[in-house]
Amino acid sequence: MAKTKELSKDVRDKIVDLHKAGMGYKTISKQLGEKVTTVGAIIRKWKKHKRTVNLPRPGAPCKISPRGVAMIMRTVRNQPRTTREDLVNDLKAAETIVTKKTIGNTLCQEGLKSCSARKVPLLKKAHIHARLKFANEHLNDSEDNWVKVLWSDETKIELFGINSTHRVWRRRNDAYDPKNTIPTVKHGGGNILCFSAKGTGQLHCIKGTMDGAMYRQILGENLLPSARALKMGRGWVFQHDNDPKHTAKVTKEWLKKKHIKVLEWPSQSPDLNPIEHLWRELKVRVAILETLMTWRRSAKRSGTKSLLRCVQTWWPTTRNV
């Protein structure tokens, strides 16, 4: 039997008002166009409970006892990466049989949500002090000062395959609680680029493992041409992180010889570099090509060449990001 549509509160109240005025069930039914049984049920409910709205429905009894809920919350609080299957097994050991869906519903009722763990730099006390010092030194820098900075970074872009992710159970505003994050260490990757407030510079694809000599060659072929193309003018500052290839004595001497001023940068601080937003935009646009079967077949045949083709296809469009 199909479920009938419930009457609105206004209609129910109207039925009660007409009943109070002395009308019978059939008269009310004809006037409002509702069934006599419906009118009678609403009036009987009003007489018994003094209300016309639906009473709270208890639903099925909870399979997990309050003690079991407390155990689940204690486990998730200590280990946010605990999976629903782990919790099912824990309750099974306590002679409570439930499904993973029941576990998820219980955690949601307690205000928790399954979210991807945020990746944050692995910071030691020395890193924290260095970052704080950097922030204080540049706290009052004007916008004109930052416009003169030519930012650089390396990253790895993959056309196929998804980097491993971990999920955690957390509350809405606890994304960056240390228990809910994954510490990461910055390392060099497959592409290097530079950009400033005036636009993006040249993108260089790294083949093989990059050493100090290759890095200096990349700077020579891309850094100065990018600075000229972006019309950085005099007094511009170059930024790169504290990778050993960047801080090597030979690299420092090369930069000094070219009269390139370098921005002092705190270690383990990729999140301070605005170029990370540009990398994300580029990776998202490249990932769009994964859905196109023609690109997928091409990539399976030629790998790196197709990846490079994807990056070069989208790279010009990021200049307006």
N, C-alpha and C positions, 0 to 999 in steps of 0.2 A: 504494500500500500504506500502510495507516495506521501511524503511529508507535506502537511498543509502549512500555509503561510501564517505566521503568528500575527495577531492583531496588534496594532500600535497602542501605546499607552493612552492616547487621546480617545480612541474608540472604546477602550475598556472603561475609561472614566465616564464616557458618555452613557454606556450601558448602565453603570451604577447610578448615575444621576437620574436616568429615566426610571429606574427601579425605585429610587427614593421618592420620585414624583407619583408613585402608585401604579405605574404601568406593569402589565403582566409580561411573561416571557415571550408569548407569541406576538404581542403588540410591538415590543421592542425589536423582535426579530424581523418583522415586516418593515418597520420604519428604517432600520439600519441595514437591512439586506443580509443579515447574518443568520446562521443556523440557530434553531431553538436550543439545541444541546450546547452550543458554544456560549450562548447568552446565559444559560443556566449554570454552566461551569464557572464562568467569570463571577457571577453573583454569589455562588456558594463559596468560592475562594475569598471573596471580599468579606463575606459574613464571618468566615472562620479566622482569616489572618489580618483583616482590616487593611488590605492592600490589593492592588490590581496587577502589579508587575510580577514577573515570574520569580519564584523562590529559588535560592541557590541550589544547584544540583550537585549532590555529593560525588557522582561519578564512581569509577572503579576504585576499590581500596588500594592504597599505596603498597607496592610489593616490598619496598625497602623501609625498614623500621627507622625511627629517629636515631637509634644507635648506629645503624648502618650508614645513614646519611652523614652522621658525625665522623665516622671512620673514613668515608670517601673524601669529605672536605679536608680532613687532617692529612690524608695522603697527598691530595692535590696541592694543598698549601705547602707541603714540604718538597714535593717533586712535581712542579707544574707540567713537566713533559710526560707525565703518566698517561698512558693510553686508556681508552674505554675498555679494551680487551683485558688489560691488567686489572682494572677495577672489577670487571666481571669475574675474573678468576679469584680475586680477593674475597668477594662476596660469596662465591661458590664454596670457598674453603670455610666460610662461616655458615654454610648450609642455607644460603639465600640464592635462588636461581633467578637471574634477571637477564635481559638482553642488553646489547650495547646501546640501543635506542633509549631504553629506560634509564641507563646511566647518563646519557646525554641530556635527557629531559630533566633529570634530577639536578644536574649541575647548572643547567640554565635557570631552573627555579631558584637556585641559590645565588644567582647573579653572575655566574661564570660563563665564559664563551671560549670556544676553541679558536685560537688565532695563530697565525704564523709567527714564530719567534723572531723578534727584531735582531738584526746583526749590528753590533756596536764594536768600536775599537777596543782591543784589550789594553786597558790602562793600568799602569803601575803608578805608585805615588810620584815618581819623578816625572812621568808623563802629565799627570794632573797639575803639578806645580808649573811645568813648562807651558801648558795650555793656558793656565790662569795668568801667567806672566805675559804671554802673547796678547791675551784679551785686554789686559790692563794697559799695555803699551799702545794698543791701537784703538782704545775705547773712544777717543775723541777725534779720530782721523776723519777728514772730510771726504765727501764723495769723489772729489777731484783726485784725491790720493789713490783711491781704489781703481779709478779709471785708468791709471797709469800702470796697473799690474797686468802682466801677461801670464796667465795661469797655464799650468801644464799638468799632465797626468798620463798614466798608462792604465789600460784595462784589458780584460779578456772578453771577447764577444763570441758566443757560440750560436750557431744556426740551429742545431738540433741537440736535444737533450736538455734536461732541466736540472740546474744545480740542486743538490739535496736541501730539503727544507725540514724544519722541525716545528711541531705545533705544541702550543702550551695552553693550559686552562688558566685564564686570568680574568680579572674584572676590567671594566671599561677603561679606567684611567691608569692601569698598571703596566702599560706596554713596555716601559723602560725600567721596570724593577729588575735588578740584577738577576733574580731567579728566572725572569721571563725573557732573557736575552741570550744571544750566542756571541761570545767574544771572538773577534776576528783580528788577523794580522795582515796589514797591507803588503802586497807584493806586486812585482811587475807583471805585465800581461802581454797580449798580442798586438795592441795598437797604442799609439801615442799621439797626442794632439795638444795644441795650445789654443787658448782663446782669451779674449778680453771683453770689456764692456762694449767695444766697438765692433765685435763680431768674432767669428771663428777663424782660426788659422789653418795651416795645412795638417792633414791627417796622414800619418805614416804607419804602414803595416809592418810589424816586426816579424822577420822570418828566423826561426831558430831561437837560440838563447841569447839575450842581449847582455853584453859585457860593457865595461867602461869605454873601450875604443868605439864600439858600435853606437853607444849613447852619444858620444861627442860627435861622431859622424852625422847622426840624426839631427843634432842641434845645429851643426854647420849647414846642413842642407834644408832645414825647415824653420829653425827659430828666427834667424835674421830675416829671411824672406817673408815670413809671416808678420814680423814686426813692421817691415816696410809696407806690406800690403794693407795692414790695418792702420797705417799712418799713426803709429804710436808716438812719434815725435821724440824729442829729447827727454831724458830723465825717466824713461820707463823702467820698470822693475820686473825681473823674471822670478817666477815662483816654481819651485819643484820640491818634492818631499825629501826626506832624509834617507833615501835608499843609498846603500854603500856606493853604487856607481855614481850617484849624484854628488856625494860628499867626498869622493876620492880626491886626493891632493892634485892629481893630474887634471881632473875635471875642473877643480877650483881655479887652477892656474890658467886653463883654457878660457874660462869665463872672464877671468881678470884681464887676460890678454886681449879679449874682444871688447873690453870695457863694458861688460854687462853686469849691472847691479842685481844682486840676488836678495830676495826677501827671506829674512830669517824665519824658519818654519819649525814649529814644535813637532816632535815625533808622534806617531800614532794619531794623526789628526786628519784623516781623509774627509771627515764630516765637515771640516772647516773650509774645504775647497769647493767653491760653487760649481766647478766643472763636473762634479758628481751628478748634478741634475741634468747636465747635458748628456752625460754617458747614459743615464737612464732613458732619456728621450730617444737616443739613437738605438738603444737595445730594444725598446718597445717597438720602434718602427721596423727594425730588422726582423723582429719576431712575427710581425704581421705577414711576412713573406712565407712563413712556415705553413700557412694555411693554403697557399697556392701550390697545387700539385705539380705544375710545370717547374717551379723552382725546386720543389722537393726532389724530383727526378734528376734535375741537373746537378743538385748538390750531392746526390748519392754517387754521381759519376765522377765529379771533379773536386769535391770537398772544399779545400781552401780557396780555389779560384772562384767558386760560386759564393762563398762567404764574403770574399773581398768584393765581388760584384754587388751583393746585397748592400754592404756597407756604403760602397761608392754611389749606389742608387739613391740612398736616403740621406747621405751626408750633406749635400747642398741644401736640402730642405730644413736642416737644423739651424741654419744661419739666422733664421727669423724667430727662433724659440725665445 
